């Protein structure tokens, strides 16, 4: 238990001491995440642990975030992404630690020291025990045979059962003097190991199942029923006079303790466990399932899994980005080709395209185009800016597009419009193929709901048909 307390105290101290860590930066992210309260601890871990242990993976993450945000410098976004992952892991560990501590406290509460064990009345009982001898723990199992009764106790139990049996037998009848409902001739008394045998005087009035037979006189018929109660080797016969009317509607500590229990008289309800073994004191606890450590370990494993698998979100964002850029590609090629045919320069053509599509400036392709123009205006040569444009887009069609324009800039090719026309045809063909793939995927997703609807329609048609056929029959 002390280990759980120390661990919880460590988590609490870590949270308190890091709560104000980089507070000004944390306040910026209040609106970005619901876990901002954990960002102090997460930032501390990111600054002093993560940078040193997972530096290689950070480059891969940074590249993906750069592609998603259409920016080359994404240190802030990458840092926030890592901090958010760590905050989730911290939350999982805190929850698992709390569950493990609560479970451990319940385990300690339920795991009380015992000095005696109880014989059950009906069944043999097995008990797992942890015994501590001079602080050394040993676990064993014992068998506690059912309790046996003395003759007087057995007869008292039979007498009490006989009184109870009369109410059970009468069932819905008011009394023995007026029986007009079926009797309950039970074979045993519930909650005990007493069995019952029945002997009927006249089975023409009441049969062996306690059912009132046909032809009973309206004035009533007297009958005697004998019930024989069996308990262990003891029996008791009880007569009931009824007036029936027509029916109205090893050698170790475990072996040592087991021998002590077996030597005790089975008439005793309580058995005192031996307090010494080989001259040493024994303390007993009924064995409980201690699952506290399981929650703690589960929290660590889930936290690690969340930290690793959360990168799949980046993969999904990259797929969405690529699909969006592929959808915009034919339009960008077409507009560029038309404006270049009109005699405009590449830079002027893209400026007009961005103005024409101002409502699309937040889409990935147009953001990359805007960044490229900013670089050219900042003094970067068109050739280098376009080369970086293709690398940043990281899609083969955009790389090919940037190479076509670069070829025109370097060599002054007169066939650029023809090359762009061929590229446009290829882009439209790819867009058509992508549309077909998306249609097939959507059809596959709709298949399950369609099958469910079909089954519902079949049920709605067939069930009423069967009901109408059964009604006619």
C-alpha positions as CSV (number, residue, x, y, z in Angstrom):
1,X,0.0,0.0,0.0
2,X,2.8,2.4,0.8
3,X,4.1,2.1,-2.7
4,X,0.7,3.3,-4.1
5,X,0.7,6.2,-1.6
6,X,4.2,7.2,-2.5
7,X,3.4,7.1,-6.2
8,X,0.2,9.2,-5.8
9,X,2.2,11.7,-3.7
10,X,4.8,11.9,-6.4
11,X,2.2,12.6,-9.0
12,X,0.6,15.2,-6.8
13,X,3.9,16.9,-6.1
14,X,4.9,16.8,-9.8
15,X,1.5,18.5,-10.7
16,X,1.7,21.2,-8.0
17,X,5.4,22.1,-8.7
18,X,4.8,22.2,-12.5
19,X,1.4,23.9,-12.4
20,X,3.0,27.4,-13.0
21,X,5.7,26.1,-15.4
22,X,5.7,28.3,-18.5
23,X,2.4,29.8,-17.4
24,X,2.4,32.5,-20.0
25,X,2.7,30.0,-22.8
26,X,0.1,27.7,-21.3
27,X,-2.5,30.5,-21.1
28,X,-2.2,30.9,-24.9
29,X,-3.5,27.4,-25.4
30,X,-6.5,27.6,-23.1
31,X,-8.9,27.8,-26.0
32,X,-7.1,25.1,-28.0
33,X,-7.5,22.1,-25.6
34,X,-9.6,20.9,-22.8
35,X,-6.5,19.5,-21.1
36,X,-4.8,22.9,-20.7
37,X,-4.8,22.4,-16.9
38,X,-2.3,19.6,-17.4
39,X,-0.1,21.6,-19.8
40,X,2.3,22.7,-17.1
41,X,3.3,19.1,-16.3
42,X,3.2,18.2,-20.0
43,X,5.5,21.0,-20.9
44,X,7.9,20.1,-18.1
45,X,8.0,16.5,-19.4
46,X,8.4,17.7,-23.0
47,X,11.3,20.0,-22.1
48,X,13.3,17.6,-19.9
49,X,12.4,14.1,-21.0
50,X,10.8,13.9,-24.5
51,X,13.4,15.9,-26.3
52,X,16.2,13.6,-25.3
53,X,14.3,10.2,-25.6
54,X,12.3,10.6,-28.8
55,X,14.3,13.2,-30.8
56,X,14.3,11.0,-34.0
57,X,10.6,10.7,-34.1
58,X,10.1,14.4,-33.7
59,X,11.7,15.1,-37.1
60,X,9.1,12.9,-38.7
61,X,6.2,14.5,-36.8
62,X,7.6,18.0,-37.6
63,X,7.6,17.2,-41.3
64,X,4.0,16.0,-41.3
65,X,2.8,19.0,-39.3
66,X,4.7,21.2,-41.8
67,X,2.8,19.6,-44.6
68,X,-0.6,19.9,-42.9
69,X,-0.1,23.6,-41.9
70,X,1.6,24.5,-45.2
71,X,4.4,26.2,-43.3
72,X,8.2,25.5,-43.2
73,X,8.7,26.7,-39.6
74,X,6.3,24.7,-37.4
75,X,8.2,24.5,-34.2
76,X,5.3,26.0,-32.2
77,X,2.7,23.6,-33.7
78,X,5.0,20.6,-33.2
79,X,5.6,21.5,-29.6
80,X,1.9,22.0,-29.0
81,X,1.2,18.6,-30.6
82,X,3.7,16.8,-28.4
83,X,2.5,18.6,-25.3
84,X,-1.1,17.6,-26.1
85,X,0.0,14.0,-26.4
86,X,1.8,14.1,-23.1
87,X,-1.2,15.7,-21.4
88,X,-3.4,12.8,-22.5
89,X,-0.8,10.3,-21.2
90,X,-0.7,12.2,-17.9
91,X,-4.5,12.1,-17.6
92,X,-4.5,8.3,-18.3
93,X,-1.8,7.7,-15.7
94,X,-3.6,9.9,-13.1
95,X,-6.9,8.1,-13.6
96,X,-5.3,4.6,-13.5
97,X,-3.4,5.6,-10.3
98,X,-6.5,6.8,-8.6
99,X,-8.4,3.6,-9.5
100,X,-5.5,1.4,-8.3
101,X,-5.3,3.3,-5.0
102,X,-9.1,3.0,-4.4
103,X,-8.9,-0.7,-5.3
104,X,-6.0,-1.2,-2.9
105,X,-7.9,0.5,-0.1
106,X,-10.9,-1.7,-0.7
107,X,-8.6,-4.7,-0.7
108,X,-7.1,-3.7,2.7
109,X,-10.6,-3.0,4.1
110,X,-11.9,-6.4,3.0
111,X,-8.7,-8.2,3.9
112,X,-9.3,-8.4,7.6
113,X,-7.4,-10.6,10.0
114,X,-9.4,-13.8,10.9
115,X,-9.3,-16.0,13.9
116,X,-12.0,-18.5,13.0
117,X,-13.8,-19.9,10.0
118,X,-17.5,-20.8,9.7
119,X,-18.9,-24.1,8.5
120,X,-21.6,-23.7,5.9
121,X,-24.8,-25.6,6.5
122,X,-25.4,-27.0,3.1
123,X,-22.2,-27.0,1.1
124,X,-18.5,-27.7,1.5
125,X,-16.6,-24.4,1.5
126,X,-13.1,-23.8,0.1
127,X,-11.1,-20.8,1.4
128,X,-7.8,-19.3,0.2
129,X,-5.7,-18.0,3.1
130,X,-2.6,-15.9,3.4
131,X,-0.7,-16.8,6.5
132,X,2.2,-14.7,7.9
133,X,4.8,-16.5,10.1
134,X,7.3,-14.0,11.5
135,X,6.5,-11.8,8.6
136,X,7.0,-14.5,5.9
137,X,3.9,-15.0,3.8
138,X,2.6,-18.4,2.8
139,X,-0.6,-19.1,0.8
140,X,-2.7,-22.2,1.0
141,X,-6.2,-23.5,0.6
142,X,-8.4,-25.3,3.2
143,X,-11.6,-27.2,2.9
144,X,-14.4,-26.6,5.4
145,X,-16.9,-29.5,5.4
146,X,-20.6,-28.7,6.0
147,X,-21.8,-28.5,9.6
148,X,-23.3,-31.6,11.3
149,X,-26.0,-31.4,13.9
150,X,-26.6,-33.2,17.2
151,X,-29.7,-35.3,17.5
152,X,-31.6,-32.7,19.5
153,X,-30.5,-29.9,17.1
154,X,-31.6,-32.1,14.1
155,X,-35.1,-32.7,15.7
156,X,-35.5,-29.0,16.4
157,X,-34.6,-28.3,12.8
158,X,-37.1,-30.9,11.6
159,X,-39.9,-29.5,13.8
160,X,-39.3,-26.0,12.5
161,X,-39.3,-27.4,8.9
162,X,-42.6,-29.2,9.6
163,X,-44.3,-25.9,10.5
164,X,-42.8,-24.2,7.4
165,X,-43.8,-27.1,5.2
166,X,-47.5,-26.7,6.0
167,X,-47.6,-23.2,4.5
168,X,-45.6,-24.4,1.5
169,X,-47.9,-27.4,0.9
170,X,-51.2,-25.4,1.2
171,X,-50.0,-23.1,-1.5
172,X,-52.9,-20.7,-2.2
173,X,-55.4,-22.5,0.1
174,X,-56.5,-20.7,3.3
175,X,-56.2,-23.7,5.6
176,X,-56.3,-27.5,5.8
177,X,-60.0,-27.5,6.4
178,X,-60.8,-25.9,3.0
179,X,-58.6,-27.0,0.1
180,X,-59.9,-26.0,-3.3
181,X,-56.5,-25.1,-5.0
182,X,-53.7,-27.5,-6.1
183,X,-51.2,-28.3,-3.4
184,X,-47.5,-27.8,-3.6
185,X,-46.0,-31.2,-2.8
186,X,-42.4,-30.0,-2.9
187,X,-39.4,-32.4,-2.8
188,X,-37.3,-30.2,-0.5
189,X,-37.4,-27.2,1.6
190,X,-35.7,-24.2,0.0
191,X,-32.7,-22.9,1.9
192,X,-32.0,-26.2,3.7
193,X,-30.9,-29.7,3.0
194,X,-34.1,-31.3,4.2
195,X,-35.9,-33.5,1.6
196,X,-39.6,-34.4,1.7
197,X,-41.4,-37.6,0.8
198,X,-45.2,-37.7,0.4
199,X,-47.7,-40.5,0.9
200,X,-51.3,-39.9,-0.2
201,X,-54.3,-41.7,1.3
202,X,-56.5,-41.4,-1.8
203,X,-55.0,-40.5,-5.2
204,X,-58.5,-40.2,-6.7
205,X,-58.9,-37.0,-4.8
206,X,-55.4,-35.5,-5.0
207,X,-52.8,-37.0,-7.3
208,X,-49.1,-37.4,-6.7
209,X,-48.5,-33.9,-8.1
210,X,-50.9,-32.2,-5.7
211,X,-53.5,-31.6,-8.3
212,X,-57.1,-31.9,-7.3
213,X,-58.8,-34.5,-9.4
214,X,-62.2,-34.3,-11.1
215,X,-65.3,-35.7,-9.3
216,X,-64.6,-34.4,-5.9
217,X,-67.8,-33.9,-3.9
218,X,-69.2,-30.4,-3.6
219,X,-69.6,-31.0,0.2
220,X,-65.9,-31.8,0.5
221,X,-63.9,-35.0,0.9
222,X,-61.7,-35.8,3.9
223,X,-58.2,-37.1,3.1
224,X,-55.0,-37.6,5.0
225,X,-51.5,-36.8,3.6
226,X,-48.3,-37.9,5.3
227,X,-45.1,-36.0,4.8
228,X,-41.8,-37.6,5.8
229,X,-39.0,-35.1,6.3
230,X,-35.4,-36.4,5.9
231,X,-32.4,-34.6,7.4
232,X,-29.1,-36.4,7.5
233,X,-29.9,-39.7,9.2
234,X,-33.0,-38.3,11.0
235,X,-36.6,-38.4,9.9
236,X,-39.9,-37.0,11.0
237,X,-43.4,-37.9,9.8
238,X,-46.1,-35.3,9.8
239,X,-49.8,-36.0,9.1
240,X,-52.1,-33.4,7.5
241,X,-55.9,-33.9,7.6
242,X,-57.3,-32.1,4.7
243,X,-60.9,-31.4,3.5
244,X,-60.7,-31.2,-0.3
245,X,-63.4,-29.3,-2.3
246,X,-63.7,-29.1,-6.1
247,X,-61.0,-27.1,-7.8
248,X,-61.9,-23.4,-7.8
249,X,-59.9,-22.2,-10.6
250,X,0.3,-32.4,2.2
251,X,2.5,-31.8,5.5
252,X,2.6,-28.0,5.5
253,X,0.8,-25.2,7.2
254,X,-2.2,-25.8,5.0
255,X,-2.3,-29.5,5.9
256,X,-1.9,-28.6,9.5
257,X,-4.8,-26.2,9.6
258,X,-6.9,-28.6,7.6
259,X,-6.3,-31.3,10.2
260,X,-7.3,-29.0,13.0
261,X,-10.6,-28.2,11.2
262,X,-11.3,-31.8,10.4
263,X,-10.8,-32.8,14.1
264,X,-13.4,-30.4,15.3
265,X,-16.9,-31.8,15.8
266,X,-19.0,-31.0,12.8
267,X,-21.8,-30.0,15.1
268,X,-20.0,-26.7,15.8
269,X,-21.0,-23.7,13.7
270,X,-17.7,-21.8,14.5
271,X,-14.2,-23.4,14.2
272,X,-11.3,-21.6,15.8
273,X,-8.2,-21.6,13.7
274,X,-4.9,-22.6,15.4
275,X,-2.9,-19.6,16.6
276,X,0.5,-21.3,16.4
277,X,2.5,-23.5,14.0
278,X,5.7,-25.1,15.1
279,X,5.7,-22.7,18.1
280,X,5.3,-19.6,15.9
281,X,2.3,-17.3,15.9
282,X,0.1,-17.3,12.8
283,X,-2.0,-14.4,11.5
284,X,-4.7,-15.3,8.9
285,X,-6.4,-13.3,6.2
286,X,-8.9,-14.5,3.7
287,X,-7.3,-14.2,0.3
288,X,-8.6,-11.4,-1.8
289,X,-8.0,-10.5,-5.5
290,X,-5.6,-7.6,-5.3
291,X,-6.2,-5.8,-8.7
292,X,-4.8,-2.4,-7.7
293,X,-1.5,-3.0,-9.4
294,X,-3.3,-4.1,-12.5
295,X,-5.0,-0.7,-12.9
296,X,-1.6,1.0,-12.4
297,X,0.2,-1.1,-15.0
298,X,-2.8,-0.8,-17.3
299,X,-2.6,3.0,-17.0
300,X,1.1,3.0,-18.1
301,X,0.5,0.7,-21.0
302,X,-2.6,2.7,-22.2
303,X,-0.6,5.9,-21.8
304,X,2.3,4.6,-23.9
305,X,-0.2,3.3,-26.5
306,X,-2.0,6.6,-26.7
307,X,1.3,8.5,-27.1
308,X,2.4,6.2,-30.0
309,X,-0.9,5.7,-31.7
310,X,-1.9,9.4,-31.7
311,X,0.5,9.9,-34.6
312,X,-2.2,8.1,-36.7
313,X,-4.2,11.4,-36.5
314,X,-1.4,13.0,-38.4
315,X,-1.6,10.2,-41.1
316,X,-5.4,10.8,-41.4
317,X,-4.8,14.6,-41.8
318,X,-2.1,14.0,-44.4
319,X,-4.5,11.8,-46.4
320,X,-7.2,14.5,-46.2
321,X,-4.6,17.1,-47.3
322,X,-3.5,15.0,-50.3
323,X,-7.1,14.4,-51.4
324,X,-7.9,18.1,-51.2
325,X,-4.8,19.0,-53.2
326,X,-5.5,16.4,-55.8
327,X,-9.0,17.8,-56.2
328,X,-7.7,21.4,-56.7
329,X,-4.8,20.4,-59.0
330,X,-6.7,20.3,-62.4
331,X,-8.1,23.8,-61.8
332,X,-4.7,25.2,-60.8
333,X,-3.0,23.8,-63.9
334,X,-5.9,25.0,-66.2
335,X,-5.8,28.5,-64.9
336,X,-2.0,28.7,-65.0
337,X,-2.0,27.5,-68.6
338,X,-4.7,30.0,-69.7
339,X,-2.9,33.0,-68.1
340,X,0.5,32.0,-69.5
341,X,-1.1,31.7,-73.0
342,X,-2.3,35.2,-72.5
343,X,1.3,36.3,-72.2
344,X,1.5,36.8,-68.5
345,X,4.5,35.9,-66.4
346,X,4.4,33.0,-64.0
347,X,4.4,35.3,-60.9
348,X,1.6,37.5,-62.3
349,X,-0.4,34.5,-63.3
350,X,-0.4,33.0,-59.8
351,X,-1.2,36.4,-58.2
352,X,-4.4,36.6,-60.4
353,X,-5.3,33.0,-59.6
354,X,-5.1,33.7,-55.9
355,X,-7.3,36.8,-56.3
356,X,-9.8,34.9,-58.4
357,X,-10.0,32.1,-55.7
358,X,-9.8,34.3,-52.6
359,X,-12.5,32.1,-51.0
360,X,-10.1,29.1,-51.3
361,X,-7.0,30.7,-49.8
362,X,-7.3,28.4,-46.8
363,X,-7.0,25.3,-48.9
364,X,-3.6,23.5,-48.9
365,X,-2.7,24.0,-52.5
366,X,-3.5,27.7,-52.6
367,X,-1.7,28.2,-49.2
368,X,1.5,26.7,-50.8
369,X,1.1,28.9,-53.8
370,X,0.8,32.0,-51.6
371,X,3.9,30.9,-49.6
372,X,5.8,30.5,-52.9
373,X,4.9,34.1,-54.0
374,X,6.0,35.4,-50.6
375,X,9.4,33.8,-51.1
376,X,9.8,35.3,-54.6
377,X,8.9,38.7,-53.3
378,X,11.3,38.3,-50.5
379,X,14.2,37.8,-52.9
380,X,14.3,34.0,-53.5
381,X,14.7,33.1,-57.2
382,X,11.6,31.7,-59.0
383,X,13.5,28.5,-59.8
384,X,14.3,27.8,-56.1
385,X,10.9,28.9,-54.9
386,X,9.1,26.5,-57.3
387,X,11.5,23.7,-56.5
388,X,10.6,24.2,-52.8
389,X,6.9,24.4,-53.8
390,X,7.1,20.9,-55.3
391,X,8.9,19.5,-52.2
392,X,6.4,21.1,-49.8
393,X,3.4,19.7,-51.6
394,X,5.0,16.3,-51.5
395,X,2.7,15.0,-54.2
396,X,4.1,13.7,-57.5
397,X,1.7,15.7,-59.7
398,X,2.7,19.0,-58.1
399,X,6.4,18.1,-58.4
400,X,5.8,17.5,-62.1
401,X,3.9,20.8,-62.4
402,X,6.7,22.8,-60.7
403,X,9.3,21.1,-63.0
404,X,7.3,22.1,-66.1
405,X,7.2,25.7,-65.1
406,X,10.9,25.6,-64.0
407,X,11.9,24.3,-67.4
408,X,10.2,27.2,-69.0
409,X,11.9,29.7,-66.7
410,X,15.4,28.2,-67.2
411,X,15.2,27.4,-70.9
412,X,12.5,29.6,-72.1
413,X,10.7,26.7,-73.6
414,X,8.0,27.6,-76.1
415,X,6.2,24.3,-75.6
416,X,5.1,25.0,-72.0
417,X,1.5,25.5,-73.0
418,X,1.5,22.1,-74.8
419,X,3.2,20.5,-71.8
420,X,0.6,22.0,-69.5
421,X,-2.2,20.8,-71.8
422,X,-0.9,17.3,-71.5
423,X,-0.5,17.7,-67.8
424,X,-4.1,18.9,-67.6
425,X,-5.4,15.9,-69.5
426,X,-3.4,13.6,-67.1
427,X,-4.8,15.5,-64.1
428,X,-8.4,15.2,-65.2
429,X,-7.9,11.5,-65.9
430,X,-6.5,11.1,-62.3
431,X,-9.3,13.1,-60.9
432,X,-11.8,10.9,-62.6
433,X,-10.1,7.8,-61.3
434,X,-10.1,9.2,-57.8
435,X,-13.8,10.0,-58.1
436,X,-14.5,6.4,-59.1
437,X,-12.5,5.1,-56.1
438,X,-14.3,7.5,-53.7
439,X,-17.6,6.3,-55.2
440,X,-16.7,2.6,-54.7
441,X,-15.6,3.4,-51.1
442,X,-18.9,5.2,-50.4
443,X,-20.8,2.3,-51.9
444,X,-19.0,-0.2,-49.7
445,X,-19.8,1.9,-46.6
446,X,-23.5,2.1,-47.6
447,X,-23.7,-1.7,-48.1
448,X,-24.2,-2.5,-44.4
449,X,-27.1,0.0,-43.9
450,X,-28.7,-1.3,-47.1
451,X,-28.6,-4.9,-45.8
452,X,-30.1,-3.8,-42.5
453,X,-32.9,-2.0,-44.3
454,X,-33.5,-5.1,-46.4
455,X,-33.8,-7.3,-43.3
456,X,-36.2,-4.8,-41.7
457,X,-38.3,-4.7,-44.9
458,X,-38.4,-8.5,-45.0
459,X,-39.4,-8.7,-41.3
460,X,-42.2,-6.1,-41.8
461,X,-43.6,-8.1,-44.7
462,X,-43.2,-11.6,-43.4
463,X,-44.3,-11.2,-39.8
464,X,-47.8,-9.8,-40.5
465,X,-48.2,-12.5,-43.2
466,X,-47.5,-15.2,-40.7
467,X,-49.7,-13.6,-38.1
468,X,-52.6,-13.4,-40.5
469,X,-52.1,-17.0,-41.5
470,X,-52.1,-18.1,-37.8
471,X,-55.3,-16.0,-37.2
472,X,-57.1,-17.7,-40.1
473,X,-56.1,-21.2,-38.8
